[in-house]
Amino acid sequence: MLQRHRPSAATRWPVLAGFVAWEERLGLRAQARGRFAAASYEFLRFGIKQGWACLFGGLLLALLIATRLWYPHHAPVTRYDALVLGAVLIQIVLLLLRMETLSEARVILLFHALGTSMEVFKTHVGSWIYPEPSLLRIGGVPLFTGFMYGAVGSYLVRAWHLFALRFERYPFLFSVLALAAAIYANFFADHWRIDLRYPLILATAMLFGRTIVFFTVWRTPRSMPLLLGFGLVALFIWFAENIGTGVGAWIYPNQRAGWTMVPISKLSSWFLLMLVSFATVSAQLGAIPFGPRRPHPPARLARLGMAAFLLSCGLAWALWPHDVPRFWFHAVGSVLWGGMVLCLVAASRRDGRAGAGAIAASIGIAFLVELSRLVRWAPLDAFRHTMPGVLLLGRVFDPLNLVLYTGGIFAASFWPPVSVTVRIGAAHDANHHRHRSRSG
């Protein structure tokens, strides 16, 4: 007799919901034909789910190839700008057709910001270049590049739901976020010959070495080491990177004389970027355990981890040599600072929540710090001219900062603490126990 299962993940996307009953009948027919037919159906189902998870990235890759092959050279809009407009149009169409959820769109926006920040730095120091002209860019980075990072985040979120990911021996979220912050900072620090890539890979292996991910393609949960999953996704991103450089979306210095395959050593960078992406998504969706739950650290640790991450981003942003317009350079730093303050205030609460009280307190602190810049006192002025002083207090009073701080505070308030993860997992466990009691 067949066991009952959780509702299909297809119900998240209304365009697929109508096929759930048809797919169930198809699966039953395959199961009735024997093991080989059932295994073939599960393999086919795995491929279709992967394709659906890659929807945004696949469409973006198709757009890169199509514009390389057929885009007119003398068009009034440059190819790079057309890619920006095309990526935005894809996003709008997917939302209108309800083939993408608002939560997935928010993840793409978040990854767009993280990726563009790193791209501006990397192109400035010559790690790679975008050879074609464009108007829609920041420094040397066309804005379509952020969507390529967003495609990675979109894939992770959709696959998380489609395969009902569960974990065994998953590390504490604070440890994961701290490692992700160190990896992200290293992408900037290696310009100053402080490349900790291999120690960070070793730290990743130590942290996730015992972690098993369980994924459900059809009826039976399958499992694999999570590190292997990171490696496989990094490999497919490397394949996509070769296609991207092949169609001239960007090129590396060694490809200026003609296209050559991207060095396999780049896999290490994609492996580490996968950890940053995975940590970002797991903090939002919650790493629900497959087996018995172990105690979680207080939610305030998640807020402290996020504060450390924002501080690392702010430090990297302040230190790099840049050609970003002064307004945008200043604006990004202020938003990051506001988010860090909110995380620290929330961490001071017993439950770690960023409610109305924490938001109000953070705005009050931000206003006081900004007003303190009007105070002239020799020791305070000396501290303001140090790097810690620049990061914590700033130097020059600007009323616009109050708006930017508030924006960063509200943005950070939407980041779920560990307590959300615990509640999600507790609800899952409660539903599981109720189902077992009804079945008995």
C-alpha positions as CSV (number, residue, x, y, z in Angstrom):
1,M,0.0,0.0,0.0
2,L,1.3,3.4,-0.9
3,Q,2.2,5.8,1.9
4,R,0.9,9.3,2.1
5,H,3.3,12.1,1.2
6,R,3.7,15.9,1.7
7,P,2.0,18.1,-0.9
8,S,3.8,18.5,-4.2
9,A,6.2,21.4,-4.4
10,A,4.6,22.2,-7.7
11,T,1.8,23.9,-5.8
12,R,4.2,26.9,-5.2
13,W,3.9,27.8,-8.9
14,P,0.3,27.9,-10.1
15,V,1.3,27.2,-13.7
16,L,2.4,23.7,-12.5
17,A,-0.4,23.0,-10.0
18,G,-2.7,21.7,-12.7
19,F,-0.3,19.0,-13.6
20,V,0.0,17.5,-10.1
21,A,-2.9,15.0,-10.5
22,W,-1.7,14.0,-14.0
23,E,1.8,13.5,-12.8
24,E,0.6,11.3,-9.9
25,R,-1.3,9.0,-12.3
26,L,1.8,8.8,-14.5
27,G,3.9,7.8,-11.5
28,L,1.5,5.1,-10.5
29,R,1.5,3.7,-14.0
30,A,5.3,3.6,-14.0
31,Q,5.3,2.0,-10.6
32,A,2.9,-0.7,-11.7
33,R,5.2,-1.6,-14.6
34,G,8.1,-2.7,-12.4
35,R,11.3,-1.4,-10.9
36,F,13.0,-0.4,-14.2
37,A,10.0,1.7,-15.3
38,A,9.8,3.3,-11.8
39,A,13.5,4.1,-11.8
40,S,13.3,5.5,-15.3
41,Y,10.4,7.7,-14.2
42,E,12.3,8.9,-11.2
43,F,15.3,9.8,-13.3
44,L,13.1,11.7,-15.8
45,R,11.4,13.5,-12.9
46,F,14.8,14.5,-11.5
47,G,15.8,16.0,-14.8
48,I,12.6,18.0,-15.1
49,K,12.9,19.3,-11.6
50,Q,16.4,20.4,-12.2
51,G,15.3,22.1,-15.4
52,W,12.5,24.0,-13.5
53,A,15.0,25.0,-10.8
54,C,17.3,26.4,-13.5
55,L,14.5,28.3,-15.3
56,F,15.8,31.8,-14.7
57,G,19.5,30.9,-15.2
58,G,18.6,28.9,-18.3
59,L,16.7,31.7,-19.9
60,L,19.5,34.2,-19.1
61,L,22.1,31.8,-20.6
62,A,19.9,31.5,-23.7
63,L,19.7,35.3,-23.9
64,L,23.5,35.5,-23.8
65,I,23.9,33.1,-26.6
66,A,21.1,34.6,-28.8
67,T,22.5,38.1,-28.5
68,R,26.0,36.9,-29.4
69,L,24.7,35.1,-32.5
70,W,22.0,37.5,-33.8
71,Y,22.2,40.9,-32.1
72,P,22.7,43.7,-34.7
73,H,26.1,45.4,-34.4
74,H,24.7,48.8,-35.2
75,A,21.6,48.7,-33.0
76,P,20.8,51.9,-31.1
77,V,21.0,50.0,-27.8
78,T,24.2,48.2,-27.1
79,R,24.2,44.5,-26.6
80,Y,25.1,44.8,-22.8
81,D,22.3,47.2,-22.2
82,A,19.9,44.9,-24.2
83,L,20.9,42.1,-21.9
84,V,20.0,44.2,-18.8
85,L,16.6,45.1,-20.3
86,G,16.1,41.4,-21.4
87,A,16.9,40.1,-17.9
88,V,14.5,42.6,-16.3
89,L,11.8,41.6,-18.9
90,I,12.4,37.9,-18.1
91,Q,11.9,38.7,-14.4
92,I,8.7,40.6,-15.0
93,V,7.2,37.9,-17.3
94,L,8.1,35.1,-14.8
95,L,6.3,37.0,-12.0
96,L,3.3,37.8,-14.1
97,L,2.9,34.2,-15.3
98,R,3.5,33.1,-11.6
99,M,6.3,30.9,-12.7
100,E,8.4,32.7,-10.1
101,T,7.4,33.7,-6.6
102,L,8.1,37.1,-4.9
103,S,10.4,35.4,-2.4
104,E,12.5,34.0,-5.3
105,A,12.6,37.5,-6.9
106,R,13.8,39.0,-3.6
107,V,16.6,36.4,-3.5
108,I,17.7,37.3,-7.0
109,L,17.8,41.0,-6.0
110,L,19.9,40.2,-2.9
111,F,22.3,38.1,-5.0
112,H,22.4,40.8,-7.6
113,A,23.6,43.3,-5.0
114,L,26.2,40.9,-3.5
115,G,27.5,39.9,-7.0
116,T,27.7,43.4,-8.4
117,S,29.6,44.6,-5.4
118,M,32.3,42.0,-6.0
119,E,32.2,42.5,-9.8
120,V,33.0,46.2,-9.4
121,F,36.0,45.4,-7.3
122,K,37.3,42.5,-9.5
123,T,37.0,44.4,-12.8
124,H,38.8,47.4,-11.2
125,V,41.8,45.3,-10.3
126,G,41.8,43.5,-13.7
127,S,40.6,40.0,-12.8
128,W,38.4,40.0,-15.8
129,I,36.9,42.6,-18.2
130,Y,33.6,43.4,-20.0
131,P,34.9,44.4,-23.5
132,E,31.8,45.9,-25.0
133,P,30.4,49.4,-24.4
134,S,27.2,50.1,-22.4
135,L,25.4,52.8,-20.5
136,L,23.8,50.8,-17.8
137,R,26.8,50.0,-15.7
138,I,28.6,50.7,-12.4
139,G,32.3,51.4,-13.0
140,G,33.4,48.7,-15.4
141,V,30.5,46.4,-14.7
142,P,27.3,46.2,-16.9
143,L,24.3,45.7,-14.7
144,F,23.3,42.4,-16.4
145,T,26.1,40.7,-14.5
146,G,24.3,40.8,-11.2
147,F,21.5,38.7,-12.7
148,M,24.1,35.9,-13.3
149,Y,24.7,35.7,-9.6
150,G,21.0,36.0,-9.0
151,A,20.5,33.0,-11.2
152,V,22.6,30.9,-8.7
153,G,20.4,32.1,-5.8
154,S,17.2,31.5,-7.8
155,Y,18.4,27.9,-8.5
156,L,19.1,27.2,-4.9
157,V,15.8,28.5,-3.6
158,R,13.7,26.6,-6.2
159,A,15.7,23.4,-5.7
160,W,15.4,23.7,-2.0
161,H,11.6,23.5,-2.3
162,L,11.4,21.1,-5.2
163,F,13.6,18.5,-3.6
164,A,12.4,19.1,0.0
165,L,15.9,19.4,1.2
166,R,16.6,18.1,4.8
167,F,19.9,17.8,6.5
168,E,21.7,15.6,9.0
169,R,24.4,17.0,11.2
170,Y,24.0,20.5,9.8
171,P,26.4,23.0,11.5
172,F,25.0,25.8,13.6
173,L,23.9,28.8,11.5
174,F,26.2,31.2,13.3
175,S,29.2,29.1,12.2
176,V,28.0,28.9,8.6
177,L,27.4,32.7,8.4
178,A,30.8,33.4,9.9
179,L,32.5,31.2,7.4
180,A,30.5,32.7,4.5
181,A,31.5,36.2,5.7
182,A,35.2,35.2,5.8
183,I,34.9,33.7,2.3
184,Y,33.2,36.8,0.9
185,A,35.8,39.1,2.4
186,N,38.6,36.9,1.0
187,F,37.3,37.6,-2.6
188,F,38.4,41.2,-1.9
189,A,41.5,40.6,0.3
190,D,43.3,38.4,-2.2
191,H,44.0,41.6,-4.2
192,W,46.4,42.6,-1.3
193,R,48.1,39.1,-1.6
194,I,46.1,37.8,1.4
195,D,44.6,34.8,-0.3
196,L,43.2,32.4,2.3
197,R,41.4,30.3,-0.4
198,Y,42.8,26.9,0.6
199,P,42.5,27.4,4.4
200,L,38.9,28.4,3.8
201,I,38.3,25.3,1.6
202,L,39.8,23.3,4.5
203,A,37.5,25.1,7.0
204,T,34.5,24.3,4.8
205,A,35.5,20.7,4.6
206,M,35.8,20.5,8.4
207,L,32.5,22.3,9.0
208,F,30.4,20.3,6.5
209,G,32.5,17.1,6.4
210,R,29.8,15.1,8.3
211,T,26.7,16.9,6.8
212,I,24.4,14.8,4.7
213,V,21.7,16.3,2.5
214,F,18.5,14.4,1.9
215,F,16.5,15.2,-1.2
216,T,13.2,13.7,-2.5
217,V,12.9,13.3,-6.2
218,W,9.7,11.2,-6.1
219,R,8.7,9.1,-3.1
220,T,11.9,7.8,-1.5
221,P,14.4,10.3,0.1
222,R,17.9,10.0,-1.4
223,S,21.0,11.3,0.3
224,M,24.5,12.5,-0.5
225,P,27.3,14.3,1.3
226,L,26.6,18.0,1.2
227,L,30.2,18.8,0.1
228,L,29.7,16.6,-3.0
229,G,26.6,18.7,-3.8
230,F,28.6,21.9,-3.5
231,G,31.2,20.4,-5.9
232,L,28.7,19.3,-8.5
233,V,26.9,22.7,-8.6
234,A,30.3,24.5,-8.8
235,L,31.2,22.2,-11.7
236,F,28.0,23.1,-13.6
237,I,28.6,26.8,-12.9
238,W,32.1,26.3,-14.4
239,F,30.5,24.8,-17.5
240,A,28.2,27.9,-17.8
241,E,31.2,30.2,-17.3
242,N,32.9,28.6,-20.3
243,I,29.8,29.3,-22.3
244,G,29.6,32.8,-21.0
245,T,33.2,33.7,-21.9
246,G,32.7,31.8,-25.2
247,V,29.9,34.2,-26.3
248,G,31.8,37.2,-25.1
249,A,29.7,38.2,-22.1
250,W,33.0,38.8,-20.3
251,I,36.6,37.6,-20.8
252,Y,39.6,36.8,-18.7
253,P,43.0,38.4,-19.4
254,N,44.3,35.2,-21.0
255,Q,41.4,35.2,-23.4
256,R,42.0,38.6,-25.1
257,A,43.9,37.0,-28.0
258,G,41.2,34.4,-28.5
259,W,38.9,32.2,-26.4
260,T,40.5,29.4,-24.4
261,M,38.8,27.2,-21.8
262,V,38.5,28.7,-18.3
263,P,41.2,27.1,-16.1
264,I,39.9,24.3,-14.0
265,S,41.4,26.0,-11.0
266,K,38.5,28.4,-11.1
267,L,36.4,25.6,-9.6
268,S,37.9,26.5,-6.2
269,S,36.4,30.0,-6.5
270,W,33.0,28.7,-7.5
271,F,33.1,26.1,-4.7
272,L,33.6,28.8,-2.2
273,L,31.0,31.1,-3.8
274,M,28.6,28.2,-3.5
275,L,29.1,28.2,0.3
276,V,28.3,31.9,0.4
277,S,25.2,31.4,-1.7
278,F,24.1,28.3,0.3
279,A,24.6,30.1,3.6
280,T,22.5,33.1,2.4
281,V,19.7,30.8,1.3
282,S,19.8,28.5,4.4
283,A,19.6,31.6,6.7
284,Q,16.3,32.6,4.9
285,L,14.7,29.2,4.4
286,G,16.0,27.2,7.4
287,A,18.0,24.0,7.3
288,I,15.4,21.6,8.6
289,P,16.9,18.4,10.0
290,F,16.1,15.0,8.5
291,G,16.3,13.1,11.7
292,P,15.9,14.0,15.4
293,R,16.5,17.7,16.1
294,R,19.4,18.9,18.1
295,P,19.5,22.1,20.2
296,H,19.9,25.3,18.3
297,P,21.9,28.3,19.6
298,P,20.0,31.4,20.6
299,A,18.7,33.5,17.8
300,R,20.9,36.3,18.9
301,L,23.9,34.4,17.5
302,A,22.4,34.5,14.0
303,R,22.1,38.3,14.4
304,L,25.7,38.6,15.5
305,G,26.7,36.5,12.5
306,M,24.8,38.8,10.2
307,A,26.4,41.8,11.9
308,A,29.8,40.3,11.3
309,F,29.0,39.7,7.7
310,L,27.8,43.3,7.1
311,L,30.9,44.6,8.9
312,S,33.1,42.5,6.6
313,C,31.3,43.8,3.6
314,G,31.6,47.4,4.8
315,L,35.3,47.0,5.5
316,A,35.9,45.5,2.0
317,W,33.8,48.3,0.4
318,A,35.8,51.0,2.3
319,L,39.3,49.6,1.6
320,W,39.2,48.8,-2.1
321,P,40.6,51.2,-4.7
322,H,37.4,52.1,-6.7
323,D,36.1,54.3,-9.4
324,V,32.5,54.2,-8.2
325,P,30.7,57.6,-8.1
326,R,31.2,59.1,-4.7
327,F,27.4,59.2,-4.0
328,W,27.0,55.5,-4.6
329,F,30.1,54.6,-2.7
330,H,28.9,56.6,0.3
331,A,25.3,55.3,0.0
332,V,26.3,51.6,0.0
333,G,28.5,52.1,3.1
334,S,25.7,53.9,4.9
335,V,23.1,51.2,4.1
336,L,25.5,48.4,5.3
337,W,26.2,50.4,8.5
338,G,22.5,50.8,9.3
339,G,21.9,47.0,8.8
340,M,24.8,46.2,11.1
341,V,23.3,48.4,13.8
342,L,19.9,46.7,13.6
343,C,21.6,43.3,13.9
344,L,23.5,44.3,17.0
345,V,20.5,45.8,18.6
346,A,18.4,42.7,17.8
347,A,21.2,40.5,19.2
348,S,20.9,42.3,22.5
349,R,17.4,41.0,22.9
350,R,16.7,37.7,24.5
351,D,14.7,36.4,21.5
352,G,16.9,38.0,18.9
353,R,13.9,39.4,17.0
354,A,14.1,42.6,15.0
355,G,10.6,43.9,16.0
356,A,9.3,47.5,16.1
357,G,11.3,48.2,19.3
358,A,14.6,47.1,17.8
359,I,14.0,49.0,14.7
360,A,13.1,52.2,16.6
361,A,16.1,51.8,18.9
362,S,18.4,51.3,15.8
363,I,17.1,54.4,14.1
364,G,17.6,56.3,17.4
365,I,21.2,55.1,17.6
366,A,21.8,56.0,14.0
367,F,20.5,59.5,14.5
368,L,22.6,60.0,17.6
369,V,25.8,58.9,15.8
370,E,25.1,61.2,12.9
371,L,24.4,64.1,15.2
372,S,27.6,63.3,17.1
373,R,29.6,64.3,14.0
374,L,28.7,67.9,14.8
375,V,30.5,67.6,18.1
376,R,34.2,68.7,18.0
377,W,36.5,67.2,20.6
378,A,40.1,66.4,19.9
379,P,40.2,62.7,21.1
380,L,36.9,62.0,19.2
381,D,38.2,63.7,16.0
382,A,41.4,61.6,16.2
383,F,39.4,58.4,16.5
384,R,37.2,59.4,13.5
385,H,40.4,59.4,11.4
386,T,41.2,55.8,12.1
387,M,39.6,52.9,10.1
388,P,37.5,51.7,13.1
389,G,36.4,55.3,13.6
390,V,35.4,55.7,9.9
391,L,33.4,52.4,10.0
392,L,31.7,53.0,13.4
393,L,31.2,56.8,13.5
394,G,32.0,58.4,10.2
395,R,33.5,61.9,9.8
396,V,31.1,64.4,8.1
397,F,27.5,65.2,9.0
398,D,25.1,64.6,6.1
399,P,21.3,64.6,6.6
400,L,21.0,62.1,3.7
401,N,22.7,59.6,5.9
402,L,19.6,59.4,8.1
403,V,17.6,58.2,5.1
404,L,20.2,55.7,4.1
405,Y,20.6,54.3,7.6
406,T,16.9,53.9,7.9
407,G,16.8,52.0,4.6
408,G,19.6,49.7,5.8
409,I,17.8,49.1,9.1
410,F,14.5,48.1,7.5
411,A,16.3,45.9,4.9
412,A,18.1,44.0,7.7
413,S,14.9,43.6,9.7
414,F,13.6,41.2,7.0
415,W,16.5,38.8,7.5
416,P,15.1,35.8,9.5
417,P,17.0,34.9,12.8
418,V,17.5,31.4,13.9
419,S,14.3,31.5,15.9
420,V,12.4,31.4,12.5
421,T,14.4,28.3,11.6
422,V,13.4,26.7,14.9
423,R,9.7,27.5,14.4
424,I,9.8,26.2,10.9
425,G,11.4,23.0,12.0
426,A,9.1,22.7,15.0
427,A,6.0,23.0,12.8
428,H,7.4,20.3,10.5
429,D,8.0,18.0,13.4
430,A,4.5,18.6,14.8
431,N,2.9,17.9,11.5
432,H,5.0,14.7,11.2
433,H,3.9,13.5,14.6
434,R,0.2,14.3,13.9
435,H,0.4,12.3,10.6
436,R,2.0,9.3,12.4
437,S,-0.7,9.4,15.1
438,R,-3.5,9.4,12.4
439,S,-1.8,6.6,10.5
440,G,-1.5,4.5,13.6
